[in-house]
Amino acid sequence: MSQPDNSRQRTRPEDSSEDEGPDPTFSENATGRFRSRVQEFANKAEWISEPLYQVGEIVYLATANQQQVAGPYIIISNDIEKATYEIKRMDNGQKHPIPVSETSLKVPGP
């Protein structure tokens, strides 16, 4: 019996390793350490303050039924009064169907 050739080679010799750089692809289960941003104080301010996340910032979405976050997403707008954000996927630009609460957003941790 002959052994199958298990060597891992490029299928096209003209491809180079330079084409294999980091690819910011979307993942339903992004791995890594993530954290929420929090206000300095636990009690909510009586006046409108700056949002925790800025438009154009890259964030990840945490959902209650999943252990890992989904993303990356980019913030396209925010509603300061409701503390919600409109986000879209970075890989295909698809907008998330509903505004997302501040507490559901995560950023990569240290």
NUVEXLUM-840950 format. One record per residue (C-alpha): residue number from 1; residue in three letters; x, y, z negated. Coordinates in Angstrom, 3 decimals, always signed. Example, Ala and Ser with C-alpha at 12.3 -4.5 7.8 and 13.67 -1.06 7.14 Angstrom:
+-----+-----+----------+----------+----------+
!   k !   r !       xx !       yy !       zz !
+-----+-----+----------+----------+----------+
!   1 ! ALA !  +12.300 !   -4.500 !   -7.800 !
!   2 ! SER !  +13.670 !   -1.060 !   -7.140 !
+-----+-----+----------+----------+----------+
***
This chain:
+-----+-----+----------+----------+----------+
!   k !   r !       xx !       yy !       zz !
+-----+-----+----------+----------+----------+
!   1 ! MET !   +0.000 !   +0.000 !   +0.000 !
!   2 ! SER !   +1.163 !   +3.461 !   +0.713 !
!   3 ! GLN !   +0.939 !   +6.236 !   -1.833 !
!   4 ! PRO !   -0.988 !   +9.382 !   -0.822 !
!   5 ! ASP !   +1.162 !  +12.450 !   -0.359 !
!   6 ! ASN !   +0.411 !  +14.624 !   -3.395 !
!   7 ! SER !   +2.877 !  +17.393 !   -2.601 !
!   8 ! ARG !   +1.249 !  +20.770 !   -2.876 !
!   9 ! GLN !   +2.193 !  +22.805 !   +0.148 !
!  10 ! ARG !   +0.622 !  +25.650 !   +2.013 !
!  11 ! THR !   -1.820 !  +24.540 !   +4.648 !
!  12 ! ARG !   -0.507 !  +27.226 !   +6.976 !
!  13 ! PRO !   +3.285 !  +27.667 !   +6.980 !
!  14 ! GLU !   +2.964 !  +31.334 !   +8.001 !
!  15 ! ASP !   +1.264 !  +32.130 !   +4.680 !
!  16 ! SER !   +3.593 !  +33.628 !   +2.114 !
!  17 ! SER !   +3.536 !  +33.756 !   -1.658 !
!  18 ! GLU !   +3.097 !  +37.542 !   -1.407 !
!  19 ! ASP !   -0.525 !  +36.874 !   -0.486 !
!  20 ! GLU !   -1.082 !  +35.231 !   -3.867 !
!  21 ! GLY !   -1.080 !  +38.342 !   -6.055 !
!  22 ! PRO !   -3.607 !  +38.885 !   -8.817 !
!  23 ! ASP !   -7.118 !  +38.808 !   -7.407 !
!  24 ! PRO !   -9.749 !  +40.756 !   -9.381 !
!  25 ! THR !  -12.447 !  +38.209 !   -8.643 !
!  26 ! PHE !  -15.710 !  +38.077 !  -10.528 !
!  27 ! SER !  -16.094 !  +35.417 !  -13.179 !
!  28 ! GLU !  -19.196 !  +34.360 !  -15.069 !
!  29 ! ASN !  -16.814 !  +33.036 !  -17.752 !
!  30 ! ALA !  -13.870 !  +35.415 !  -18.004 !
!  31 ! THR !  -11.252 !  +34.129 !  -20.422 !
!  32 ! GLY !   -9.229 !  +36.282 !  -22.767 !
!  33 ! ARG !   -9.732 !  +38.455 !  -25.791 !
!  34 ! PHE !  -12.390 !  +41.153 !  -25.617 !
!  35 ! ARG !  -13.729 !  +43.645 !  -28.111 !
!  36 ! SER !  -16.448 !  +46.266 !  -28.397 !
!  37 ! ARG !  -15.750 !  +49.902 !  -28.984 !
!  38 ! VAL !  -17.293 !  +51.294 !  -32.126 !
!  39 ! GLN !  -18.095 !  +54.675 !  -33.566 !
!  40 ! GLU !  -15.855 !  +55.895 !  -36.353 !
!  41 ! PHE !  -18.757 !  +55.625 !  -38.802 !
!  42 ! ALA !  -21.431 !  +52.943 !  -39.073 !
!  43 ! ASN !  -24.322 !  +55.389 !  -39.492 !
!  44 ! LYS !  -25.602 !  +56.912 !  -36.269 !
!  45 ! ALA !  -25.017 !  +60.612 !  -35.661 !
!  46 ! GLU !  -28.077 !  +62.858 !  -35.518 !
!  47 ! TRP !  -26.762 !  +64.699 !  -32.465 !
!  48 ! ILE !  -25.782 !  +63.465 !  -29.040 !
!  49 ! SER !  -22.144 !  +62.471 !  -28.921 !
!  50 ! GLU !  -19.809 !  +61.298 !  -26.185 !
!  51 ! PRO !  -20.529 !  +57.841 !  -24.789 !
!  52 ! LEU !  -18.169 !  +55.062 !  -25.863 !
!  53 ! TYR !  -17.524 !  +54.037 !  -22.237 !
!  54 ! GLN !  -16.806 !  +56.417 !  -19.364 !
!  55 ! VAL !  -18.044 !  +56.364 !  -15.750 !
!  56 ! GLY !  -15.478 !  +54.513 !  -13.640 !
!  57 ! GLU !  -14.236 !  +52.406 !  -16.557 !
!  58 ! ILE !  -13.824 !  +48.651 !  -16.095 !
!  59 ! VAL !  -15.894 !  +46.628 !  -18.571 !
!  60 ! TYR !  -17.116 !  +43.087 !  -19.140 !
!  61 ! LEU !  -20.658 !  +42.021 !  -20.025 !
!  62 ! ALA !  -21.412 !  +39.850 !  -23.054 !
!  63 ! THR !  -24.700 !  +37.969 !  -23.098 !
!  64 ! ALA !  -26.313 !  +36.188 !  -26.026 !
!  65 ! ASN !  -26.461 !  +32.771 !  -24.382 !
!  66 ! GLN !  -22.818 !  +32.612 !  -23.276 !
!  67 ! GLN !  -19.631 !  +32.384 !  -25.309 !
!  68 ! GLN !  -17.498 !  +34.102 !  -22.682 !
!  69 ! VAL !  -18.032 !  +37.454 !  -21.034 !
!  70 ! ALA !  -18.838 !  +38.041 !  -17.356 !
!  71 ! GLY !  -17.029 !  +40.511 !  -15.175 !
!  72 ! PRO !  -15.260 !  +42.666 !  -14.319 !
!  73 ! TYR !  -17.885 !  +45.363 !  -13.831 !
!  74 ! ILE !  -17.414 !  +49.093 !  -13.319 !
!  75 ! ILE !  -19.591 !  +51.732 !  -14.983 !
!  76 ! ILE !  -21.431 !  +53.858 !  -12.413 !
!  77 ! SER !  -23.611 !  +55.981 !  -14.745 !
!  78 ! ASN !  -24.702 !  +56.337 !  -18.350 !
!  79 ! ASP !  -27.719 !  +57.502 !  -20.319 !
!  80 ! ILE !  -26.410 !  +59.076 !  -23.513 !
!  81 ! GLU !  -29.807 !  +59.310 !  -25.223 !
!  82 ! LYS !  -30.591 !  +55.600 !  -24.774 !
!  83 ! ALA !  -26.939 !  +54.464 !  -25.075 !
!  84 ! THR !  -27.267 !  +52.445 !  -21.856 !
!  85 ! TYR !  -25.078 !  +52.133 !  -18.793 !
!  86 ! GLU !  -25.592 !  +51.214 !  -15.150 !
!  87 ! ILE !  -22.860 !  +48.867 !  -13.972 !
!  88 ! LYS !  -21.885 !  +47.115 !  -10.762 !
!  89 ! ARG !  -19.693 !  +44.137 !   -9.982 !
!  90 ! MET !  -16.189 !  +45.003 !   -8.843 !
!  91 ! ASP !  -15.866 !  +42.162 !   -6.340 !
!  92 ! ASN !  -18.937 !  +42.855 !   -4.210 !
!  93 ! GLY !  -20.386 !  +46.147 !   -5.477 !
!  94 ! GLN !  -23.695 !  +44.527 !   -6.484 !
!  95 ! LYS !  -25.508 !  +46.683 !   -9.027 !
!  96 ! HIS !  -26.678 !  +45.009 !  -12.249 !
!  97 ! PRO !  -30.517 !  +44.862 !  -12.152 !
!  98 ! ILE !  -31.157 !  +46.630 !  -15.475 !
!  99 ! PRO !  -29.316 !  +49.222 !  -17.578 !
! 100 ! VAL !  -27.011 !  +47.569 !  -20.111 !
! 101 ! SER !  -26.825 !  +48.552 !  -23.777 !
! 102 ! GLU !  -23.607 !  +49.848 !  -25.268 !
! 103 ! THR !  -23.406 !  +46.842 !  -27.582 !
! 104 ! SER !  -23.289 !  +44.379 !  -24.657 !
! 105 ! LEU !  -20.190 !  +45.900 !  -23.075 !
! 106 ! LYS !  -16.668 !  +44.725 !  -23.840 !
! 107 ! VAL !  -13.183 !  +45.870 !  -22.848 !
! 108 ! PRO !  -10.005 !  +43.751 !  -22.885 !
! 109 ! GLY !   -8.536 !  +43.606 !  -26.369 !
! 110 ! PRO !   -4.940 !  +44.127 !  -27.431 !
+-----+-----+----------+----------+----------+
***
